[in-house]
């Protein structure tokens, strides 16, 4: 697998965006499973970080994380072409 260092920030963004607004239980379970299996960690701290967050605030934080830790910004630029 290429760019495995991007897995954690991508999963973090997915997990946190799913936690605000309408929560999909299946996505929640899959993300939790991935964190446990891939990183030996659970999602408790992420869950706490999502408390009282609005969808808009969480989207901004997720995009900032993805831009910092992944090539997501370049992907978006290429995708829009």
N, C-alpha and C positions, 0 to 999 in steps of 0.2 A: 504494500500500500504506500502510495506517495503522500508526502506532506502530513504524516501522522501527528505532527505537533499541532496541527489545526483542529484535531478532533475535539479536544476539551473545550476550546472557546465556541466551537460550533454547537456542541451539545449543550453548553451553558446557555447560549442564546436561545436555542429551541426550548429548553426547559423553562427558562424564565419567562419567555413570551407566552408559553402555554399556561403559566401560573396566574397571569393577570387576565381579567375578563373571563370568558368562558373556558373552563379547564377541561381538556380531553383526558380522561382517565387512562386510556391506552397509551397516549404519548407520554404521559407522566410515568407510567410503569416502565415503558421501554427506555426512557432516559435514565431513570433510576437504575435499572438493570445495567445499562451501558456504563454508568459511572462506577458501579460496584465491580463489574467484571473487568473493565479496561483499566481503571485507575485505583481500584481498591478503596474507593471513597463512597460516601453516601451523599444525598442531596439535601441534608438537613440545613446546612448553612445557606445554601441557595434559596431554600424555601423561606427561611427567615428574611433574607434580603429582598424577597418579593412582596413581603407584607406591606400593605398600605401604598403600593406603587400603582400608578395609573398606567394604562396601556401606552400612552404617548411617552411617558417618562421611561418606561421599560424599553420601548423601541429605540429611543435615543441611546440608552446605555448599551443595548445589545449591538447597535450599529457601531458605536464607539469601540466596543470590545472587538468586534469582527474586523474593523479597519486597522486596529492596533496589532492584533495577533494573527490575522490571516490575510489572504489575497482577495478578500471579498470585494473591496473597493475596485480593484482592477477588473474583477469579474463583472461587476455592474457596469463599468465603463465599456467593456468589450461587448456585453450583452445588449446595451442600448444602441450599438452601431448598426 
